[in-house]
Amino acid sequence: MTIRGRDRQGWLGVVLNAPDARALATFYRDLLGWPLADDEPDWCTMQMPDLPVNLAFQTETDYVPPVWPATSGHPQMQLHLDLGVTDLEGATADAVALEATLPEHQPQPDVRVLLDPAGHPFCLYLDR
């Protein structure tokens, strides 16, 4: 069952909060190579090419980044982005050059967990 008024081809969006929406949007624009569709100081979006899917960024003045790896009593990750790459080490170096952080804890040899500039974990995985 699909909720009433929801077309299976309709738009779907994921929104990441950050202390500076535009700064985080710029990071992901450069990381993914997708242009920004909306570019306001507190709200930015980018559309996945040829798909009804957007990634959006919203300024949240009280934003507190999640902790990676998860630690009891600290903000927990609610979701993360998985990005398939064919050159894991090269893609990791590129993300770090764009100001992502590579935590010491890495759970799998074919995945790199990184933190974007606002502290959101995201994964680069070897896409075979």
C-alpha positions in Angstrom: 0.0 0.0 0.0 1.2 3.5 -0.8 -0.1 6.5 1.1 -2.8 8.4 -0.6 -1.5 11.1 -2.9 1.9 9.6 -3.2 3.0 8.7 -6.7 5.7 6.0 -6.8 7.6 8.3 -9.2 7.2 11.4 -6.9 10.0 13.4 -5.3 11.9 12.0 -2.3 14.3 14.2 -0.3 16.8 13.7 2.5 17.7 16.8 4.5 20.9 17.2 6.5 20.9 19.8 9.3 24.1 21.7 9.9 25.3 24.9 11.6 25.8 26.4 8.0 23.6 24.9 5.3 25.5 26.6 2.4 28.9 25.4 3.7 27.7 21.8 3.9 25.9 22.0 0.6 29.1 23.3 -1.0 31.1 20.3 0.5 28.6 17.8 -1.0 28.4 19.7 -4.3 32.2 19.3 -4.7 32.2 15.7 -3.4 29.4 14.5 -5.6 29.7 16.8 -8.6 26.0 17.7 -8.6 24.9 21.3 -9.0 22.9 23.1 -6.4 19.3 23.6 -7.4 18.4 26.0 -4.5 21.2 28.1 -2.9 20.0 30.2 0.0 22.0 30.9 3.2 19.9 28.6 5.3 18.5 26.1 2.7 20.2 24.5 -0.2 19.2 21.5 -2.4 20.8 19.4 -5.1 19.0 17.0 -7.3 20.4 13.6 -8.2 20.8 13.7 -12.0 17.8 12.2 -13.8 16.0 11.0 -10.6 13.3 12.6 -8.5 15.6 12.6 -5.5 17.1 15.6 -3.7 19.7 16.0 -1.1 19.0 19.2 1.0 20.8 21.1 3.7 19.2 23.2 6.4 20.8 25.5 8.9 20.0 24.5 12.4 21.4 26.9 15.0 21.2 24.3 17.8 22.8 21.6 15.7 24.9 19.1 17.6 26.9 16.6 15.5 26.5 12.8 16.1 29.3 10.8 17.6 31.1 8.2 15.6 31.4 5.4 16.6 28.2 5.5 18.7 28.8 6.2 22.4 26.1 5.9 25.0 24.9 9.2 26.3 26.0 11.2 23.2 24.1 12.2 20.0 23.5 9.2 17.8 23.7 9.1 14.0 20.2 9.0 12.6 21.2 8.1 9.0 24.2 8.1 6.8 24.9 8.3 3.1 26.6 5.4 1.3 28.6 6.3 -1.8 29.9 3.6 -4.1 33.4 4.3 -5.6 35.8 2.2 -7.7 39.0 3.7 -6.1 38.5 3.6 -2.3 41.8 5.1 -1.3 41.7 7.8 -4.0 38.1 8.7 -3.1 39.0 8.8 0.6 41.9 11.2 -0.2 39.6 13.4 -2.3 37.0 13.6 0.5 39.7 14.5 3.1 41.0 17.2 0.7 37.5 18.6 0.7 37.7 18.8 4.6 36.0 15.5 5.5 37.6 13.8 8.5 38.7 10.1 8.6 38.0 8.7 12.0 40.4 6.1 13.4 37.6 3.5 13.8 36.9 1.7 10.5 34.6 -1.3 10.6 35.4 -3.0 7.3 38.3 -3.2 4.9 36.3 -2.2 1.8 34.5 0.7 3.5 35.7 4.0 4.8 33.6 5.9 7.2 34.2 9.7 7.0 32.7 12.7 8.7 31.5 15.6 6.6 32.4 19.1 7.9 29.3 19.2 10.0 30.1 15.8 11.6 27.6 13.6 9.7 29.1 10.2 9.1 29.1 9.0 5.5 30.5 5.9 3.9 32.6 5.4 0.8 32.4 1.7 -0.2 34.2 -0.3 -2.9 31.6 -0.8 -5.6 32.7 -3.9 -7.5 
